[in-house]
Amino acid sequence: MKVKKVKIEIKDIKAIFEDVKETVKKIERGEKLKSVKEPEIYFTSFEAFRKALTPKRLELLHIIKTKKPQSINELARMAKRDIKNIADDVKYLEQVGLLEIKEAERKTAPFISYDKIDLEIAV
């Protein structure tokens, strides 16, 4: 089985801007950019990462991956949580790129296209 990953890195804002500047320089020189094989998500601090991936949100990711709910309502029942809180968490996780939404037949179904999260912390 091929494992798809999403890479999460914690970098300070200065390091992120340096990466962007280096990428712009490469483009200006006409260099080819390396293709990204896996999605990358950056947080500026470990605290920001912890705020984004709370235990309840990690549980939602697991439920979505393993049980494949067909709607937000079904996900709320599976997680035994209030639907409004689930909808807020799903919206946030979509915004940071950790899940996707499929709209079908007046239902919103969250889904995950990766199997593993890699966390990389610069020291």
C-alpha positions in Angstrom: 0.0 0.0 0.0 1.4 3.4 -1.0 1.3 5.9 1.8 0.4 9.5 1.0 1.7 12.0 3.5 1.1 15.6 4.4 4.2 17.4 5.8 3.8 19.8 8.7 6.7 22.1 9.5 7.2 24.6 12.3 9.3 27.6 11.1 9.5 31.1 12.3 8.1 33.8 10.0 11.6 35.0 9.0 12.5 31.5 7.8 9.3 31.3 5.7 10.1 34.7 4.1 13.6 33.5 3.3 12.3 30.4 1.6 9.9 32.6 -0.5 12.8 35.0 -1.4 14.9 32.1 -2.5 12.1 30.6 -4.6 11.5 34.0 -6.3 15.3 34.2 -7.1 15.2 30.8 -8.7 12.2 31.8 -10.8 13.9 35.0 -11.9 17.0 33.0 -12.9 14.8 30.6 -14.9 15.6 27.6 -12.8 13.2 24.7 -12.5 11.5 24.4 -9.1 11.4 21.0 -7.6 8.0 19.4 -7.7 6.3 18.9 -4.3 5.3 15.3 -3.9 3.3 15.9 -0.7 1.3 18.9 0.6 3.2 21.1 3.1 1.6 23.1 5.9 3.6 25.6 8.0 3.0 26.9 11.5 5.1 29.7 13.0 5.3 28.2 16.4 4.7 24.9 18.3 1.9 26.7 20.1 0.1 27.6 16.9 0.5 23.9 15.8 -1.0 22.7 19.1 -3.9 25.2 18.8 -4.6 23.9 15.3 -4.3 20.2 16.0 -6.1 19.7 19.3 -6.9 16.1 20.5 -10.5 16.5 19.3 -9.4 17.7 15.9 -7.0 14.8 15.6 -9.8 12.4 16.6 -12.0 13.9 13.8 -9.2 13.3 11.3 -9.0 9.7 12.4 -12.8 9.2 12.2 -12.9 10.8 8.7 -10.1 8.6 7.5 -11.3 5.3 9.0 -15.1 5.6 8.9 -15.5 7.9 5.9 -18.7 9.8 7.0 -20.9 10.9 4.2 -21.9 14.2 5.8 -21.1 16.6 8.7 -24.2 15.3 10.5 -22.9 11.7 10.3 -19.5 12.8 11.5 -21.0 14.6 14.5 -22.9 11.4 15.4 -19.8 9.3 15.0 -17.7 11.7 17.2 -20.6 12.1 19.7 -20.2 15.9 19.5 -22.3 18.9 18.8 -22.8 19.5 15.0 -21.9 23.2 15.2 -18.5 22.4 16.9 -17.9 19.7 14.3 -18.7 22.1 11.5 -16.4 24.7 12.9 -13.6 22.2 13.3 -14.1 20.8 9.8 -14.0 24.3 8.3 -10.8 25.1 10.2 -9.1 21.8 9.2 -10.1 22.5 5.6 -8.6 26.0 5.8 -5.2 24.8 7.0 -5.2 22.0 4.3 -5.7 18.9 6.5 -8.9 17.8 4.9 -11.1 18.4 1.8 -14.8 18.8 1.4 -16.9 17.0 -1.2 -20.3 18.5 -2.0 -22.9 16.0 -3.3 -26.6 15.7 -3.1 -27.0 18.6 -0.6 -24.5 17.0 1.7 -21.1 18.1 2.7 -18.7 15.2 3.1 -15.2 15.7 4.6 -12.5 13.5 3.3 -8.7 13.0 3.7 -6.4 12.1 0.8 -3.4 11.2 2.8 -2.5 8.4 5.2 0.2 9.9 7.4 1.2 13.3 8.9 4.9 14.0 9.1 5.9 16.7 11.7 9.2 18.4 11.2 10.4 20.9 13.8 13.4 23.1 13.1 15.8 23.6 16.1 
